[in-house]
Amino acid sequence: MILAVLSAALLTQATPTPTSQDLPAPPAATQEATPIEQAPPATEPESAPASPTAASATAYIDAGLSAFRARRLPAARAAFENAVTADPGSAAAAFYLGYTLYKLGEPSRRMNANKERARELFAKAFGLDPQFRPTFGRQ
């Protein structure tokens, strides 16, 4: 069932291909060519510290996973919602919240609000990080 939800989410994210009308016109040629100044490449420190929001999102995710493993789905939902709020760009937070919502809506065989939101969150998580694989605390 989860595969069907994920497949539907992926199909809804199809992006249109650009046409020649969408592409910008090439710049007009000038008689005098001016040299292009290039800025030095930006370097990032090798061990950049995690931002406070990412750290708090990780703490919320850990708390949500603990609650999920203990089958306390409402507590897991609250923790994952806090993680999404703390770091909206976290694929893990979006996926785990979606999966928790799906599990909350699972007793009903029909599509419901929890399953609809789960589908949106699965699509968001895949869009943020197509390589994300859930662990649920397994090493």
WOMOPE-V400105 format. One record per run of one state. SS is the DSSP state (H for helix, E for strand, - for the rest). FROM is the first residue (numbers start at 0). TO is the last residue. If there is no record, write none. Layout:
# WOMOPE-V400105
ss/from/to
SS/FROM/TO
SS/FROM/TO
This chain:
# WOMOPE-V400105
ss/from/to
-/0/0
H/1/10
-/11/50
H/51/68
-/69/71
H/72/85
-/86/89
H/90/104
-/105/111
H/112/127
-/128/138
